[in-house]
Amino acid sequence: MPNPITKKILQELQAVVGLPYVLTGDVDLSVYECDAETLDVARPDCVVLPANTEQVAKIVKIANKYQIPFSPRGAGTGLSGGATTIMGGISLVLTRLNKILKIDENQKIAVVQVGVTNVSVSEAAHPFELYFAPDPSSQLASTIGGNIAENAGGPHCLKYGMTTNHVLGMTVVLPDGAIVYLGGRTRPNQGLDLLGAFIGSEGTLGIVTEATLNLVPRPQAVETMVSYFSSVEDAGQCVADIIAHGVVPAAMELIDGPTLNAVEDAFAMGLLRSARALLIVELDGPRTGITVHKEIVEACSHKNKVMELHWAEDLVTRAKIWKARKSAFAAYGRIAPHAYVLDGVIPRSKLAEMLRRIGSIAEKYQLTIANVCHAGDGNMHPCILFHRDNADELRRVMLAGREILNACVEFGGTLSGEHGIGIEKVSEMPELFSDSDLKAMASFREAFNPDGICNPGKVLPAVKNCGESGMRALLRYSIVDSSASLIAKGAF
Ligand SMILES: Cc1cc2nc3c(=O)[nH]c(=O)nc-3n(C[C@H](O)[C@H](O)[C@H](O)COP(=O)(O)OP(=O)(O)OC[C@H]3O[C@@H](n4cnc5c(N)ncnc54)[C@H](O)[C@@H]3O)c2cc1C
C-alpha cells in the first residue's frame, strides 16, 4: 500500500513550491480526479504545481524519500486515464512551466517548457512562417508534455508524422529525481536512443520539463476538399484509392452519418444530411504539385460515386470544413452527456468492414456509436455515447468497448493510434503482446522506475514490484467484474 501523505511531507512540498501551489482541499482535489476519460476516477491525496525543472526534481526526491506515488499531469485532456492518480499520492501538474524559451528561425526549432499548449508553439512560430506540425484536435488545451508522453497525433500527422517525429531533445526528471538531457540538436546525439523510448511512455519513465521541437515551414499552397458519399464503403475505398495513386494528402478525415447529423444539429453548417459519410481531404505543398494531385483526388472520388464535392475557395470556407470535423466531440453532447472515445487502428483497406462491425456491436448492445476517423492511417475513434448514471448502460458500454478493441486486433490492427494505453486499455495489452514482449517492456520500465512510484498502474498489466496492490477501487473494474458474471449467465 502507498504511504499516506503526512503534514510533515506537505510542509516539505510547500517549502519547494510555495504554499499556494500545494492543494489538498476536497473541491481542489476533485478537479484532478480524472482526465477526459471519465470512467476512471481516483482522487489524488494532494496536487503540487511546480514552476521549473529544479522544483520538479525536488518534489520527486521527496516522493522517493517517503515512497509516495506521483503522476505527471498536463492539461488533463488525455483519453486513456493516463494522468489519473489511481493509487492516490501526488498529482504533479506541469502547467506552470508555461514559457516559450526560444524560437530559432534559422535552425527551425522551438525550445519550450512543457506546460505550454500545443497551439501556442505554432502561434509563436507564425511570424517566421513556421509551425509545429502535430495538431491534436485538443491543441488549444493540451500541453507539449502531454503530447510527448502520449506521442500525440492529429489530422495532419498522416503526412508529417506524429509527435515523436518532431521532438529533437528534452530535459527529463527521472523517477529518482536526477535531471538528464535526452536527444540532440543542443547536445551530441550519440549513445542509446533514449529519446525514442521516452516519447509515448505515458509518464512512466520520468517527467519531461523542457523540449526542443522541430518547426516546419508553412506550405506554399493548401487545398481543402469536402465530399459526401452514400456509404462508408465508398468513402473508405476512395481513401484507399487516393493513397494507391501515390498521393499522400496532408490530412484525410472521415466522419460517419450519425456524426455528420449531430454536427449539423448543433452548428447548422449546411452539411448534406442524407450522406452516410463525409470525407475531408487536404493537400499542401508546392502549387504545381497540388494541381496534379487535385485531379487524382477528384478522379478517385468520382470513381467511388461521390454525391457532392467542394474545394474551399477561401480561408473562411476552409475553417468551416475543419469545424465540421473538429466540433464532432462537442456535438455529441446533444445526443448523450458522456462519450467513451476509442482509439483503435486497423489496416486502411479494412475501414468499411470495421465500420460495419462497429454497427453490429452497437446493435448487439443497444448503444449509439458514432465514428470519426483519421481515415488516411486507419486510426478510428468510435465514440460510444451514454449516460454515466445508468448502470446497465454503463456495463454495455464497457463490453462494447472491449469488443471493438478486440476487433481492431483481430483485423490486424492495434489498440491505440494516439491516445495511449493508460489505465483504460491496460487489460487488453495481453491480446496484442506476448508474455515475453510485456516482460521486456516491464524490465525496461523497472530500470528507470524500480519502485514503481512514477505513474503506477499505467500501460503495462501488473508485474512484480509494480505496487499494484494499492490501486483504488475503480468503477471500470467493478463494471467489468459484474459484466463477466452477466456474460457467464448468457445475458449477451
Ligand atoms: C476533444 C479532444 C480531442 C482530442 N484529440 C486528440 C487528437 O486529435 N490526437 C491525439 O493524439 N489526442 C487527442 N486527444 C487526447 C489528448 O488531448 C492528448 O493525449 C494530449 O496529448 C494530452 O495532453 P495533456 O496535456 O492534456 O496531458 P494529460 O492528459 O494531462 O496527460 C496525458 C499523459 O501524459 C503524462 N504527462 C503529462 N505531462 C507530462 C510530462 N511533462 N512528462 C511526462 N509525462 C507527462 C500523464 O501522466 C498522462 O499519462 C483529444 C482529447 C480531447 C478531450
The ligand as an SDF file (V2000), in Angstrom:
LIG
                    3D

 53 58  0  0  0  0  0  0  0  0999 V2000
  -11.7330   16.8200  -27.5020 C   0  0  0  0  0  0  0  0  0  0  0  0
  -10.4300   16.0560  -27.5020 C   0  0  0  0  0  0  0  0  0  0  0  0
   -9.7990   15.8450  -28.7150 C   0  0  0  0  0  0  0  0  0  0  0  0
   -8.5940   15.1180  -28.7490 C   0  0  0  0  0  0  0  0  0  0  0  0
   -7.9610   14.9440  -29.9520 N   0  0  0  0  0  0  0  0  0  0  0  0
   -6.7810   14.2960  -29.9950 C   0  0  0  0  0  0  0  0  0  0  0  0
   -6.0990   14.1240  -31.2410 C   0  0  0  0  0  0  0  0  0  0  0  0
   -6.5520   14.5610  -32.3040 O   0  0  0  0  0  0  0  0  0  0  0  0
   -4.9210   13.4650  -31.2190 N   0  0  0  0  0  0  0  0  0  0  0  0
   -4.3750   12.9770  -30.0550 C   0  0  0  0  0  0  0  0  0  0  0  0
   -3.2870   12.4090  -30.1030 O   0  0  0  0  0  0  0  0  0  0  0  0
   -5.0060   13.1230  -28.8750 N   0  0  0  0  0  0  0  0  0  0  0  0
   -6.1690   13.7740  -28.8060 C   0  0  0  0  0  0  0  0  0  0  0  0
   -6.8140   13.9220  -27.6030 N   0  0  0  0  0  0  0  0  0  0  0  0
   -6.2160   13.3360  -26.3760 C   0  0  0  0  0  0  0  0  0  0  0  0
   -5.2910   14.2950  -25.5730 C   0  0  0  0  0  0  0  0  0  0  0  0
   -5.6040   15.6450  -25.8490 O   0  0  0  0  0  0  0  0  0  0  0  0
   -3.8190   14.0040  -25.8780 C   0  0  0  0  0  0  0  0  0  0  0  0
   -3.4720   12.7230  -25.3960 O   0  0  0  0  0  0  0  0  0  0  0  0
   -2.8440   15.0270  -25.2780 C   0  0  0  0  0  0  0  0  0  0  0  0
   -1.5580   14.7340  -25.7330 O   0  0  0  0  0  0  0  0  0  0  0  0
   -2.8460   15.0510  -23.7490 C   0  0  0  0  0  0  0  0  0  0  0  0
   -2.1880   16.2300  -23.3130 O   0  0  0  0  0  0  0  0  0  0  0  0
   -2.4570   16.8050  -21.8420 P   0  0  0  0  0  0  0  0  0  0  0  0
   -1.5590   17.9730  -21.6440 O   0  0  0  0  0  0  0  0  0  0  0  0
   -3.8890   17.0510  -21.6480 O   0  0  0  0  0  0  0  0  0  0  0  0
   -1.9380   15.5830  -20.9590 O   0  0  0  0  0  0  0  0  0  0  0  0
   -2.6360   14.8700  -19.7150 P   0  0  0  0  0  0  0  0  0  0  0  0
   -3.9650   14.3500  -20.0890 O   0  0  0  0  0  0  0  0  0  0  0  0
   -2.5410   15.7390  -18.5280 O   0  0  0  0  0  0  0  0  0  0  0  0
   -1.6310   13.6470  -19.5330 O   0  0  0  0  0  0  0  0  0  0  0  0
   -1.5310   12.6560  -20.5280 C   0  0  0  0  0  0  0  0  0  0  0  0
   -0.4080   11.6740  -20.1650 C   0  0  0  0  0  0  0  0  0  0  0  0
    0.8320   12.3450  -20.2320 O   0  0  0  0  0  0  0  0  0  0  0  0
    1.5280   12.2590  -18.9940 C   0  0  0  0  0  0  0  0  0  0  0  0
    2.2150   13.5350  -18.8600 N   0  0  0  0  0  0  0  0  0  0  0  0
    1.6600   14.7720  -18.9160 C   0  0  0  0  0  0  0  0  0  0  0  0
    2.6240   15.7000  -18.8520 N   0  0  0  0  0  0  0  0  0  0  0  0
    3.7920   15.0410  -18.7440 C   0  0  0  0  0  0  0  0  0  0  0  0
    5.1440   15.4360  -18.6410 C   0  0  0  0  0  0  0  0  0  0  0  0
    5.5050   16.7180  -18.6440 N   0  0  0  0  0  0  0  0  0  0  0  0
    6.1040   14.4870  -18.5340 N   0  0  0  0  0  0  0  0  0  0  0  0
    5.7700   13.1730  -18.5460 C   0  0  0  0  0  0  0  0  0  0  0  0
    4.5050   12.7310  -18.6380 N   0  0  0  0  0  0  0  0  0  0  0  0
    3.5420   13.6610  -18.7440 C   0  0  0  0  0  0  0  0  0  0  0  0
    0.4610   11.9710  -17.9610 C   0  0  0  0  0  0  0  0  0  0  0  0
    0.9870   11.2720  -16.8480 O   0  0  0  0  0  0  0  0  0  0  0  0
   -0.5040   11.1020  -18.7640 C   0  0  0  0  0  0  0  0  0  0  0  0
   -0.0400    9.7760  -18.7750 O   0  0  0  0  0  0  0  0  0  0  0  0
   -8.0210   14.6130  -27.5390 C   0  0  0  0  0  0  0  0  0  0  0  0
   -8.6810   14.8410  -26.3330 C   0  0  0  0  0  0  0  0  0  0  0  0
   -9.8610   15.5450  -26.3090 C   0  0  0  0  0  0  0  0  0  0  0  0
  -10.5300   15.7770  -24.9820 C   0  0  0  0  0  0  0  0  0  0  0  0
  1  2  1  0
  2  3  1  0
  2 52  2  0
  3  4  2  0
  4  5  1  0
  4 50  1  0
  5  6  2  0
  6  7  1  0
  6 13  1  0
  7  8  2  0
  7  9  1  0
  9 10  1  0
 10 11  2  0
 10 12  1  0
 12 13  2  0
 13 14  1  0
 14 15  1  0
 14 50  1  0
 15 16  1  0
 16 17  1  0
 16 18  1  0
 18 19  1  0
 18 20  1  0
 20 21  1  0
 20 22  1  0
 22 23  1  0
 23 24  1  0
 24 25  2  0
 24 26  1  0
 24 27  1  0
 27 28  1  0
 28 29  2  0
 28 30  1  0
 28 31  1  0
 31 32  1  0
 32 33  1  0
 33 34  1  0
 33 48  1  0
 34 35  1  0
 35 36  1  0
 35 46  1  0
 36 37  1  0
 36 45  1  0
 37 38  2  0
 38 39  1  0
 39 40  1  0
 39 45  2  0
 40 41  1  0
 40 42  2  0
 42 43  1  0
 43 44  2  0
 44 45  1  0
 46 47  1  0
 46 48  1  0
 48 49  1  0
 50 51  2  0
 51 52  1  0
 52 53  1  0
M  END
$$$$
